[in-house]
């Protein structure tokens, strides 16, 4: 995957201290990653870089909306996205990115590309199950929801009366007495 230039930060020429970088994330950003689950994207990403004499500290902050499809009804809706991620960059003999909060770059490195960290922060900030807010509050009228309600198994009177008439195993009754005899 080719790196996007606007997300490359040349840290060698920066003074020690705090530096700020702002990005507007839209669909073209995700097209670069060949990720097509979003209908529309409007996210602001803010990166704070604290340069120290022997390390770099990054704080990534995202906030915005992504238009996605509901997992229940397949209706599109706007999902709020916000998240924070911290990254410490140290320098060593070998490149190592096994830890998601620690990155080790070669001693001769002079720049870092942060597009992968922003991408992962956005993707991981989404809920695992994407449910339209109208489904949760009952305000969404959809053919799919009506069909789901229609196909939901209903408890019949015969099943409920069988459950209530069913006797409890006497061995369990004896064990319950042990709890109450204390």
C-alpha positions as a Python dict, from the first residue, in 0.01 Angstrom:
ca = {
    (1, 'X'): (0, 0, 0),
    (2, 'X'): (133, 338, -101),
    (3, 'X'): (157, 598, 171),
    (4, 'X'): (-38, 922, 141),
    (5, 'X'): (197, 1221, 155),
    (6, 'X'): (-30, 1443, 364),
    (7, 'X'): (-6, 1195, 653),
    (8, 'X'): (374, 1185, 653),
    (9, 'X'): (530, 1395, 929),
    (10, 'X'): (901, 1481, 891),
    (11, 'X'): (997, 1508, 1258),
    (12, 'X'): (1370, 1575, 1209),
    (13, 'X'): (1324, 1945, 1131),
    (14, 'X'): (1079, 2006, 1416),
    (15, 'X'): (1181, 2174, 1740),
    (16, 'X'): (1130, 1996, 2068),
    (17, 'X'): (787, 2056, 2211),
    (18, 'X'): (428, 2029, 2098),
    (19, 'X'): (315, 2032, 1733),
    (20, 'X'): (-41, 2006, 1597),
    (21, 'X'): (-167, 1854, 1272),
    (22, 'X'): (-530, 1857, 1153),
    (23, 'X'): (-683, 1638, 884),
    (24, 'X'): (-1024, 1614, 719),
    (25, 'X'): (-1109, 1251, 650),
    (26, 'X'): (-1356, 1166, 372),
    (27, 'X'): (-1435, 873, 142),
    (28, 'X'): (-1113, 910, -58),
    (29, 'X'): (-913, 823, 252),
    (30, 'X'): (-1094, 489, 283),
    (31, 'X'): (-1076, 423, -91),
    (32, 'X'): (-700, 426, -46),
    (33, 'X'): (-739, 137, 202),
    (34, 'X'): (-995, -35, -26),
    (35, 'X'): (-1250, -15, 255),
    (36, 'X'): (-1598, 38, 115),
    (37, 'X'): (-1838, -15, 406),
    (38, 'X'): (-1902, 358, 451),
    (39, 'X'): (-2153, 547, 237),
    (40, 'X'): (-2025, 888, 340),
    (41, 'X'): (-1751, 1001, 577),
    (42, 'X'): (-1701, 1337, 750),
    (43, 'X'): (-1438, 1305, 1024),
    (44, 'X'): (-1196, 1553, 1172),
    (45, 'X'): (-870, 1403, 1290),
    (46, 'X'): (-636, 1597, 1515),
    (47, 'X'): (-285, 1480, 1591),
    (48, 'X'): (-66, 1623, 1865),
    (49, 'X'): (303, 1541, 1843),
    (50, 'X'): (523, 1601, 2144),
    (51, 'X'): (884, 1584, 2034),
    (52, 'X'): (1135, 1498, 2304),
    (53, 'X'): (1509, 1451, 2281),
    (54, 'X'): (1488, 1071, 2269),
    (55, 'X'): (1125, 991, 2178),
    (56, 'X'): (808, 1111, 2010),
    (57, 'X'): (463, 1102, 2166),
    (58, 'X'): (151, 1111, 1951),
    (59, 'X'): (-206, 1169, 2058),
    (60, 'X'): (-464, 1099, 1787),
    (61, 'X'): (-816, 1235, 1832),
    (62, 'X'): (-1102, 1175, 1590),
    (63, 'X'): (-1456, 1308, 1584),
    (64, 'X'): (-1726, 1303, 1318),
    (65, 'X'): (-1991, 1103, 1138),
    (66, 'X'): (-1991, 803, 909),
    (67, 'X'): (-2297, 694, 714),
    (68, 'X'): (-2324, 315, 736),
    (69, 'X'): (-2585, 44, 696),
    (70, 'X'): (-2770, -96, 996),
    (71, 'X'): (-2692, -462, 1072),
    (72, 'X'): (-3059, -531, 1153),
    (73, 'X'): (-3255, -346, 885),
    (74, 'X'): (-2987, -258, 627),
    (75, 'X'): (-3111, 104, 640),
    (76, 'X'): (-2839, 372, 611),
    (77, 'X'): (-2785, 601, 910),
    (78, 'X'): (-2526, 842, 1050),
    (79, 'X'): (-2308, 691, 1322),
    (80, 'X'): (-2113, 925, 1550),
    (81, 'X'): (-1747, 837, 1572),
    (82, 'X'): (-1502, 962, 1830),
    (83, 'X'): (-1188, 819, 1978),
    (84, 'X'): (-844, 881, 2124),
    (85, 'X'): (-524, 684, 2077),
    (86, 'X'): (-178, 739, 2226),
    (87, 'X'): (141, 625, 2055),
    (88, 'X'): (499, 645, 2177),
    (89, 'X'): (776, 629, 1918),
    (90, 'X'): (1123, 523, 2030),
    (91, 'X'): (1434, 460, 1824),
    (92, 'X'): (1630, 136, 1807),
    (93, 'X'): (1826, -100, 1586),
    (94, 'X'): (1523, -276, 1437),
    (95, 'X'): (1179, -160, 1328),
    (96, 'X'): (910, -301, 1559),
    (97, 'X'): (536, -228, 1552),
    (98, 'X'): (408, -533, 1742),
    (99, 'X'): (263, -321, 2025),
    (100, 'X'): (-22, -85, 1931),
    (101, 'X'): (96, 186, 2172),
    (102, 'X'): (472, 159, 2106),
    (103, 'X'): (653, 192, 1776),
    (104, 'X'): (1028, 147, 1739),
    (105, 'X'): (1188, 313, 1434),
    (106, 'X'): (1544, 279, 1303),
    (107, 'X'): (1792, 532, 1445),
    (108, 'X'): (1828, 699, 1104),
    (109, 'X'): (1455, 758, 1053),
    (110, 'X'): (1352, 1114, 980),
    (111, 'X'): (976, 1088, 915),
    (112, 'X'): (670, 886, 1013),
    (113, 'X'): (348, 815, 829),
    (114, 'X'): (43, 812, 1057),
    (115, 'X'): (-232, 716, 811),
    (116, 'X'): (-254, 357, 937),
    (117, 'X'): (-303, 472, 1300),
    (118, 'X'): (-583, 710, 1203),
    (119, 'X'): (-748, 443, 989),
    (120, 'X'): (-739, 185, 1270),
    (121, 'X'): (-866, 436, 1526),
    (122, 'X'): (-1169, 516, 1309),
    (123, 'X'): (-1250, 152, 1235),
    (124, 'X'): (-1210, 46, 1598),
    (125, 'X'): (-1423, 338, 1721),
    (126, 'X'): (-1729, 197, 1548),
    (127, 'X'): (-1962, -24, 1751),
    (128, 'X'): (-1935, -398, 1688),
    (129, 'X'): (-2307, -419, 1613),
    (130, 'X'): (-2434, -129, 1408),
    (131, 'X'): (-2797, -63, 1494),
    (132, 'X'): (-3003, 225, 1353),
    (133, 'X'): (-3117, 457, 1636),
    (134, 'X'): (-3475, 422, 1508),
    (135, 'X'): (-3464, 49, 1577),
    (136, 'X'): (-3362, 105, 1940),
    (137, 'X'): (-3628, 369, 2014),
    (138, 'X'): (-3897, 213, 1794),
    (139, 'X'): (-3940, 512, 1564),
    (140, 'X'): (-3810, 346, 1245),
    (141, 'X'): (-4075, 216, 1007),
    (142, 'X'): (-3922, -44, 781),
    (143, 'X'): (-4048, -342, 585),
    (144, 'X'): (-3762, -548, 719),
    (145, 'X'): (-3854, -470, 1082),
    (146, 'X'): (-4215, -565, 1015),
    (147, 'X'): (-4106, -894, 860),
    (148, 'X'): (-3873, -965, 1156),
    (149, 'X'): (-4159, -905, 1401),
    (150, 'X'): (-4383, -1131, 1196),
    (151, 'X'): (-4125, -1412, 1191),
    (152, 'X'): (-4033, -1389, 1559),
    (153, 'X'): (-4128, -1715, 1735),
    (154, 'X'): (-4413, -1659, 1975),
    (155, 'X'): (-4470, -1854, 2295),
    (156, 'X'): (-4795, -2045, 2271),
    (157, 'X'): (-5030, -2103, 2563),
    (158, 'X'): (-4961, -2477, 2549),
    (159, 'X'): (-4585, -2426, 2592),
    (160, 'X'): (-4627, -2181, 2880),
    (161, 'X'): (-4874, -2406, 3066),
    (162, 'X'): (-4643, -2706, 3020),
    (163, 'X'): (-4359, -2513, 3179),
    (164, 'X'): (-4567, -2414, 3481),
    (165, 'X'): (-4712, -2765, 3533),
    (166, 'X'): (-4375, -2931, 3504),
    (167, 'X'): (-4262, -3055, 3845),
    (168, 'X'): (-3926, -2967, 3986),
    (169, 'X'): (-3695, -3260, 4038),
    (170, 'X'): (-3711, -3355, 4410),
    (171, 'X'): (-3331, -3376, 4428),
    (172, 'X'): (-3313, -3004, 4355),
    (173, 'X'): (-3563, -2936, 4634),
    (174, 'X'): (-3336, -3120, 4879),
    (175, 'X'): (-3038, -2910, 4765),
    (176, 'X'): (-3238, -2587, 4806),
    (177, 'X'): (-3307, -2685, 5168),
    (178, 'X'): (-2932, -2692, 5231),
    (179, 'X'): (-2910, -2327, 5134),
    (180, 'X'): (-3195, -2222, 5362),
    (181, 'X'): (-3081, -2432, 5661),
    (182, 'X'): (-2783, -2206, 5733),
}
